[in-house]
Amino acid sequence: DQPADVSVGGIVVLRLRHAGQRLQTAQQRATLAFNVLQNELMFAINQKASYDPKRIQVAKRLDNVVILAGGQTVCVITDEDAKGNRSSAFELAQRWAENIRKGILQNVADADSGLT
């Protein structure tokens, strides 16, 4: 499986290297994550300074650690994701969620200052 980067407004926020549940390839997982994050980014840009980065959350769903954006699943952290990044699923999800928050906030700031 080829690694697949997920970006928010051109800022890479996570890299998926492994297949996921339901036999999705890393690229398919990245495409799904990108689509959810694009929607969240558009919401954030419309909200401007009132955007709450706490909309990006790490949660436990069934036996899985997931990253959510406005309640929508960005991605499920697999055991392979965690092993490949030498961390627990929860730690990796926290790191990726923080990257997503920073990416969104940077894009909101850039849009607000007319840089985009």
Backbone torsions as a table, in degrees:
resi	resn	phi	psi	omega
1	ASP	NA	131.2	179.4
2	GLN	-80.5	139.5	175.7
3	PRO	-62.7	150.8	-179.7
4	ALA	-137.3	121.6	177.8
5	ASP	-82.4	147.4	174.0
6	VAL	-118.7	127.4	-178.8
7	SER	-121.3	156.7	174.9
8	VAL	-119.8	108.7	-179.9
9	GLY	56.3	38.3	178.1
10	GLY	88.6	-3.7	178.9
11	ILE	-102.3	116.6	179.5
12	VAL	-68.2	126.3	-176.5
13	VAL	-114.4	-18.8	175.8
14	LEU	-163.1	158.2	178.4
15	ARG	-128.0	120.9	176.8
16	LEU	-95.5	126.6	-177.2
17	ARG	-112.2	-11.5	-170.8
18	HIS	-129.5	156.2	174.5
19	ALA	-64.4	157.5	-179.1
20	GLY	-112.7	-162.0	176.8
21	GLN	-68.4	162.0	-179.5
22	ARG	57.8	27.8	174.8
23	LEU	58.0	29.7	175.3
24	GLN	-74.7	140.3	174.4
25	THR	-75.8	166.8	176.1
26	ALA	-58.6	-39.7	180.0
27	GLN	-65.0	-40.5	178.0
28	GLN	-65.2	-41.1	177.3
29	ARG	-62.4	-41.8	-179.5
30	ALA	-64.1	-40.2	179.1
31	THR	-62.9	-44.2	178.1
32	LEU	-62.7	-45.1	179.1
33	ALA	-61.5	-45.3	-179.7
34	PHE	-58.1	-44.2	-178.4
35	ASN	-62.5	-43.5	178.3
36	VAL	-63.9	-43.3	-177.5
37	LEU	-70.1	-31.5	175.5
38	GLN	-62.7	-43.0	177.7
39	ASN	-62.7	-42.3	179.8
40	GLU	-65.8	-39.7	179.1
41	LEU	-63.3	-43.6	178.4
42	MET	-62.6	-41.4	176.5
43	PHE	-60.4	-46.1	-177.9
44	ALA	-62.7	-43.7	-179.6
45	ILE	-63.9	-38.0	177.2
46	ASN	-67.8	-33.3	179.9
47	GLN	-78.0	-25.4	-177.6
48	LYS	55.1	-127.7	-173.6
49	ALA	-65.9	-18.9	-179.1
50	SER	-86.0	-0.3	179.3
51	TYR	-63.8	134.1	179.9
52	ASP	-102.9	109.1	-179.2
53	PRO	-65.2	-10.1	176.2
54	LYS	-70.6	-6.0	173.1
55	ARG	-65.4	-20.8	175.3
56	ILE	-90.0	113.1	-173.2
57	GLN	-129.6	155.9	169.9
58	VAL	-106.8	132.9	-177.4
59	ALA	-142.0	165.1	174.6
60	LYS	-107.5	122.8	177.1
61	ARG	-124.4	116.8	-172.7
62	LEU	57.1	-121.2	179.0
63	ASP	-103.4	16.6	-174.2
64	ASN	-113.8	148.7	169.8
65	VAL	-94.6	129.5	-177.4
66	VAL	-129.6	156.1	170.6
67	ILE	-106.6	131.1	-179.7
68	LEU	-116.2	146.2	173.3
69	ALA	-127.6	108.9	-177.8
70	GLY	59.5	32.9	179.2
71	GLY	87.6	-10.3	179.2
72	GLN	-92.5	139.6	-179.4
73	THR	-72.0	121.6	173.7
74	VAL	-81.5	-53.1	175.8
75	CYS	-163.1	157.0	173.3
76	VAL	-97.1	129.9	178.7
77	ILE	-83.6	118.5	-179.7
78	THR	-88.7	163.5	174.8
79	ASP	-59.4	-37.0	179.3
80	GLU	-66.0	-38.3	175.7
81	ASP	-58.5	-48.9	-177.2
82	ALA	-63.0	-47.9	179.9
83	LYS	-61.0	-42.3	-179.1
84	GLY	-64.4	-21.7	179.4
85	ASN	-108.6	10.1	177.5
86	ARG	51.7	49.8	178.4
87	SER	-152.5	175.5	173.0
88	SER	-79.8	162.6	178.3
89	ALA	-60.0	-40.8	-178.7
90	PHE	-65.8	-44.6	179.2
91	GLU	-62.1	-42.3	179.5
92	LEU	-64.8	-43.7	178.6
93	ALA	-60.9	-40.6	177.9
94	GLN	-61.5	-44.9	-179.6
95	ARG	-63.3	-47.4	-179.9
96	TRP	-65.3	-39.9	178.8
97	ALA	-61.9	-41.2	178.3
98	GLU	-65.0	-40.4	176.0
99	ASN	-59.9	-41.5	179.7
100	ILE	-64.4	-45.9	178.6
101	ARG	-57.2	-48.6	-179.6
102	LYS	-61.5	-42.7	179.5
103	GLY	-62.0	-43.9	179.4
104	ILE	-65.6	-47.9	-178.5
105	LEU	-62.8	-36.3	177.1
106	GLN	-64.4	-43.1	178.7
107	ASN	-65.8	-38.3	177.3
108	VAL	-63.9	-43.8	179.2
109	ALA	-63.8	-42.3	179.1
110	ASP	-64.3	-42.2	179.6
111	ALA	-65.1	-38.8	-178.9
112	ASP	-66.8	-32.0	-178.9
113	SER	-94.3	3.2	176.9
114	GLY	81.3	17.7	-178.7
115	LEU	-83.2	-12.5	-178.4
116	THR	-103.5	NA	NA
